[in-house]
C-alpha cells in the first residue's frame, strides 16, 4: 500500500545478506528534504553493516520510480541558504551511494525525472521495466540538473547528458536509457523485473564481500572530489531558483 505520509516513508529489510531499501511518497515518490536526509543516513549505516553484502534500492507502488525533489519545497525557497540546503539533499544522497562500501542495485519500475534519474545513475547496476522512461526537465523551470549531472555523465557520457538536458520536455524511453548505459537490462513486466532483481542480488550476496567492496572502489575511482563538487553545484542551483525567471516558471507550474 503506497504511503500517504507527507514526508514520505523509508523502510529497510535485511535478508540473506541483501538489504532492500524502499522509499515512498504520495507525490509520485518525490523526495522532500527530510526523506533525502533519512536515505543518506540509512546508506551510511548499511555501508558499515557486516550483515549486508548488497543493497537493492527501490520505490513504492507500480507507477513512477521517482519524480525528483519535492515541488512544494522548491516553491517555498526564499533565500540562497535555503536553496543551497534544498539542493544539497540529492548531493548528499549521491555521495552516500558513491561512498557506500556495498554495491547498489537499482530497481526502476516506472518513470524517473530529475533527481530520480540521478538516483538511478548513482546505482552500480540498474534493472528496469519498459515503462521506465526518463526526463531531465530542469531547464523548463529555469534551473539545470547541476547536482546530478556528474552522476548521470559518469553513466551515460557527456553527449547523452547534453541530449537529455537540452531536450528538457522530452521523455527518453527505457531502451534509449539502456543503449546509453544507464540500464543494464529492460524487462517487460514488474514480475520479470522482480525475478531478475532477486536472482542478481542473491548471486552478488553469495560472492566474496571483500571482492565486491574492492570492485565498488574501482567503479567509483576518480570521484573523491564529488563531496565538494556536488555541494558547489547545489549552490549554483540555489542561486538560479531565486531568479525572476524561475519564480515565474514555478508560478505557472503551480497553477
C-alpha positions in Angstrom: 0.0 0.0 0.0 1.6 3.3 -1.1 2.4 5.7 1.7 0.2 8.8 2.5 2.7 10.4 4.8 3.5 14.0 3.8 7.3 13.5 4.5 7.3 10.1 2.8 8.4 6.7 4.1 11.6 4.7 4.1 11.8 1.0 5.0 14.8 -1.3 5.0 14.6 -5.1 5.3 17.7 -7.3 5.5 17.5 -11.0 4.5 20.3 -13.4 3.4 22.9 -10.5 3.2 20.6 -8.4 1.0 19.3 -5.1 2.3 16.3 -3.8 0.4 15.7 -0.1 0.9 12.3 1.1 -0.2 11.3 4.8 -0.3 7.8 6.2 -1.0 6.0 9.5 -1.2 2.3 10.2 -2.2 3.6 12.7 -4.9 5.0 10.2 -7.4 7.7 9.1 -5.0 9.3 12.5 -4.9 11.7 13.5 -2.2 11.2 16.1 0.5 14.4 17.1 2.3 13.7 15.0 5.3 13.4 11.9 3.3 16.6 12.6 1.4 18.4 13.0 4.8 16.9 9.7 6.0 18.1 7.9 2.9 21.6 9.4 3.3 21.8 8.2 6.9 20.5 4.8 6.0 23.0 4.2 3.2 25.9 5.3 5.5 24.6 2.9 8.1 24.3 0.0 5.7 27.8 0.7 4.4 29.1 -0.3 7.9 26.8 -3.3 8.4 28.6 -6.6 8.2 25.3 -8.5 7.7 24.8 -6.8 4.4 26.7 -7.7 1.1 24.5 -5.9 -1.4 21.8 -3.3 -1.4 18.6 -3.1 -3.6 17.2 0.4 -3.9 13.5 0.6 -4.9 10.4 2.7 -4.6 6.9 2.0 -3.6 4.0 1.2 -5.9 3.7 0.2 -9.5 3.9 3.6 -11.3 6.6 6.3 -11.1 10.0 5.3 -9.7 10.8 8.9 -8.6 9.7 12.3 -9.6 12.8 14.0 -8.2 12.8 16.7 -5.4 9.7 17.9 -3.7 8.0 20.6 -5.7 6.3 22.2 -2.7 9.7 22.7 -1.0 11.2 24.0 -4.2 8.5 26.7 -4.5 8.9 27.7 -0.8 12.7 28.6 -1.2 13.2 32.3 -0.3 17.0 32.8 0.1 20.3 31.4 -1.0 20.9 29.4 2.2 17.6 27.6 1.9 18.3 27.0 -1.8 21.7 25.5 -1.2 20.3 23.3 1.6 17.5 22.1 -0.5 19.7 21.1 -3.5 22.3 19.6 -1.1 19.7 16.9 -0.3 20.3 15.0 -3.5 24.1 15.8 -3.4 24.3 14.1 0.0 22.4 11.0 -1.2 24.5 10.6 -4.4 27.7 11.0 -2.3 26.4 8.4 0.2 25.7 6.0 -2.7 29.2 6.6 -4.1 30.9 6.2 -0.7 28.8 3.2 0.3 31.0 0.1 0.6 28.2 -2.1 -0.8 27.2 -2.5 -4.4 23.8 -1.0 -5.1 21.2 -2.5 -7.5 18.6 -0.1 -8.7 15.1 -1.4 -9.4 13.3 1.1 -11.7 9.7 0.1 -12.2 8.5 3.4 -13.8 9.3 6.9 -14.9 12.2 8.8 -13.4 12.5 12.6 -13.6 15.3 15.0 -12.5 16.7 13.7 -9.2 15.2 10.3 -9.9 17.5 10.0 -12.9 20.3 11.0 -10.6 19.4 8.2 -8.2 19.3 5.6 -10.9 22.7 6.9 -12.2 24.3 6.5 -8.8 23.4 2.8 -8.6 26.0 0.3 -9.6 23.7 -1.9 -11.7 20.2 -0.9 -12.8 17.3 -3.1 -13.9 14.2 -1.5 -15.3 10.9 -2.2 -16.9 10.0 -0.9 -20.4 7.8 1.7 -18.6 10.9 3.3 -17.0 11.2 6.4 -19.3 13.5 9.2 -18.1 13.5 13.0 -18.4 15.6 15.9 -17.1 13.1 18.8 -17.1 15.0 21.3 -15.1 15.5 23.8 -17.9 11.8 24.2 -18.2 11.7 25.9 -14.8 14.9 27.9 -15.2 17.3 25.7 -13.4 19.5 22.8 -14.6 20.4 19.3 -13.4 23.7 20.5 -12.0 23.9 18.4 -8.8 23.1 15.1 -10.5 25.0 15.8 -13.8 28.3 14.2 -12.6 26.5 11.0 -11.7 24.5 11.0 -15.0 27.5 11.8 -17.1 29.6 9.1 -15.4 26.9 6.6 -16.5 25.9 7.7 -20.0 28.6 10.2 -21.1 28.5 13.9 -21.9 26.8 13.7 -25.3 23.8 11.8 -23.8 23.7 14.1 -20.8 23.5 17.0 -23.2 20.8 15.3 -25.2 18.7 14.6 -22.1 19.2 18.0 -20.6 18.6 20.2 -23.7 15.5 18.3 -24.8 14.1 19.2 -21.4 10.4 18.5 -22.2 11.1 15.2 -24.0 10.8 11.7 -22.4 13.5 9.2 -23.4 12.3 5.7 -23.3 13.8 2.8 -21.3 15.5 1.4 -24.4 17.3 4.7 -25.0 18.5 4.6 -21.4 19.7 1.0 -21.9 21.5 1.9 -25.1 23.3 4.8 -23.4 24.4 2.6 -20.4 22.0 3.7 -17.7 20.1 0.5 -17.5 21.8 -2.9 -17.8 18.5 -4.7 -18.7 15.0 -3.7 -19.6 12.3 -6.2 -18.7 8.7 -6.4 -20.0 6.9 -6.5 -16.7 7.3 -5.8 -13.0 7.1 -9.5 -12.3 10.0 -10.1 -14.6 11.9 -7.2 -13.1 11.5 -8.5 -9.5 12.6 -12.0 -10.6 15.7 -10.5 -12.2 16.5 -8.3 -9.2 16.1 -11.3 -6.9 18.4 -13.5 -9.0 21.1 -10.9 -9.4 21.1 -9.8 -5.7 21.2 -13.4 -4.5 24.2 -14.1 -6.8 26.0 -11.0 -5.7 25.3 -11.7 -2.0 26.9 -15.1 -2.4 30.2 -13.7 -3.7 33.3 -12.7 -1.6 32.2 -9.4 0.2 35.8 -8.2 0.1 36.0 -8.6 -3.7 32.6 -6.8 -4.0 33.9 -3.9 -1.8 37.1 -3.6 -3.9 35.1 -3.6 -7.1 32.9 -0.8 -5.7 36.0 1.3 -5.2 37.3 0.6 -8.7 33.9 1.6 -10.2 34.0 4.9 -8.4 37.7 5.8 -8.9 38.3 9.5 -9.7 35.2 10.8 -7.9 36.7 11.7 -4.5 36.2 15.4 -5.3 32.4 15.0 -5.5 31.9 15.8 -1.8 33.0 19.4 -2.7 31.8 19.5 -6.3 28.2 18.5 -5.7 27.7 21.0 -2.8 29.1 23.7 -5.1 26.6 22.6 -7.8 23.8 22.8 -5.1 24.8 26.4 -4.5 24.5 27.1 -8.3 21.0 25.7 -8.4 20.2 27.5 -5.2 21.1 30.8 -6.9 19.1 30.1 -10.0 16.0 29.1 -8.2 15.8 32.6 -6.8 15.8 34.2 -10.2 12.7 36.0 -11.6 12.6 33.6 -14.5 12.4 30.6 -12.2 9.9 32.2 -9.8 7.6 33.0 -12.8 8.0 29.5 -14.2 7.2 27.8 -10.9 4.1 30.0 -10.5 2.9 28.7 -13.9 3.6 25.1 -12.8 1.6 25.7 -9.6 -1.4 26.8 -11.5 
